[in-house]
Amino acid sequence: MRRVLLLALMVGALLGCAGNPTSMSGASSIKMSPTQQLMQQLKVHYDQGEMLYKSGQLEQARKEFESMLQLKPDEPNANYRLGTIAFRLREFDESAAYFTAVIQVDPKHLKAHYNLASIRLMQAENHFKYYAALVEPDTDLAKVSKLIADIDRFNSKRLPNGNEQNLDQLATSLKK
């Protein structure tokens, strides 16, 4: 009788554990750490943002990447993509600020350096043009004219379909 009672208690205990997932120590009750939860949230926003970016929905993509920065203010992937979005929207100062933020976190981020240099080069072009317009008429402008021509050539690179190259494509083409 004792054995039957003991066996009944063991079966009851096992059935009780099987019905209560919080008492299990199996894989289905594994909880993520706060870091893992953060990484998962960042990935969801990044994947959604990339999909929107690639489909040309820049404002919606911007919101996803800004959400990443709310979760992790120095997130380099979010800052990088926000920089490219700002560039495509011709918001060059804002774009440069995002690329600078990437470089502060990851000083070896090649594309961010390239993109920042490209923006600064385009901004410099305007200053060279103002310089050329404002200097004395007898000033030798050969070097400035060559710089402006080189910058114009760089800025006017076109893809086979006639669209301007974006910063990512320019960086990729230089590696070839």
N, C-alpha and C positions, 0 to 999 in steps of 0.2 A: 504494500500500500504506500509505503514511504517513497519507493522508487517511482511509482505512478504519479504521485503528487509532485515530486521533484522534476520529473520529466514534463509534466503539465506546466509547471512554473517556467522551465527553460524554454519551452515552445512559446508560451505566452510572451516571455521577454523578447524572444527573437522576432515574433510577429509585431510586437510593439515597436521595436527598433526599425523594422522594415517599413512600417507605416509612417515613421517620423523622420523625414529627410535631414533634419538638423542634428539628429543624433548619430547619423552615419559619418564614417570617416572616409568614405569612398570618393571617387572623382566628381560625382555629381554635386557634392557639397563644397567643393573647393572655392574659396573666396579669393578674389583678386586683391592685391595690395593697392594702396592708394596710388603708387607709382604706376602699376600696371593699368589701373583704371584711367589715369591721366594719359598714358601712352595710347590706350584704346580710343579715348575721346579725340585725341589729336589726329590719329589715323583716320577716323571717320570723317572729321572735318577736312583733312588733307585730300582724301580720296574724292570726296564730294566737290571740293574746290577745284581739283585738277580736272575733273570731268566737265565742270562748268567752264573753266578756263579754255580747255581744248575745244569746246563747242562755241566759243566766242561770247559767252554770257559773263562778261567781265564784272559787272556790278554784283551779280549774285555770287560769283567766285570770290570777289573781294570780301564779301560778308563772311564766307566760310573761313578764309585765312585770317580775318580779323578776330573771329571766334577763337581761333588757335592762339592768337596773341593774348586774349583775355585769360586763357587757361595757363599759358606760359609766355610771358612778355618778351623773352629773348629768343623765341623759337626761330632758328635760322631758315627752315624751309618756308615758313609762313612769311617771314620778312623778304625772302628772295622772290617768292611769287608775287607778293604785293608790290615789290619793286618793278617786276616786269609788267604787271597790270597798270601801274601808274605810268610807266614808259609808253605803253600802247595807247594810253589815254592822253598822252602828251603832257603829263604832269611831271616835268623833269626834276624839279627840286625835290618833290616828294619821293620820286623814284630813287634819286641819289641818297636820300636819307635812309630808305629801306636797305639799299645795298651797303651803306655804311654800317648799319646795324648788324647785317650778316657778317661783315668783315670783323667787327668788334668781337663777335662770338667765335668766329672761325676765320682767323687771319689767313688761312691757306685756301680759302674758297675762290678758286680761279675765276669762275664765271662772274661772281660778284665784283671782283677787281676789274675784270674786262668791261662789264656793263657800266660800272662807275666811271671808268676811264672814257668810255664811249660818250657818256652823257657830258662829262667835263669837256671833252673834245668838241662836241656840238655847241656847248655854251661858249667855249673859247672862240669858235668861228665868228660868232656875232661881235665879240670884242675886237677881233682882228679887223673885221669890216669897219667898225666904228673908228678904230685907229687909222685905217687907210683913208677914211673919209675926212678925218680931222687934222692930219699932219700937214706940215708945210708942203706946198706944191713941188718943191725941188727935192723932197725926201725920196731916197731909193726904196722902193716897195717890192723889189724882186723877191726877197725872202718871204715877206708877208703874203704876196700874191701866190707864191708856190704853196705855202701852208694852207691858204684858203682853198686852192685848187685840190690839194690832197684831201682836205677834210670833205670838200664837196664830193669828190670821187668815193670816199668811204661811205658817206651818208646816202649816196644815190645807188648803192648796190641793189640789184633787183634779182628776184627769183625768176625762173622760167615763165611763171604765170603772170609776171608783171607786178606782183605785190612786193612791198618793201620787206626786207628781211627783218625779223625781230631780233632782239638781243640774243636769245637762245640759239637761233640759227646762225647768227654771226659767230658766236663763240664756237659752235660745232664746226663751222666751215674752216675756221683757223686751225683746228686740230688736224685737218686732213692734209 
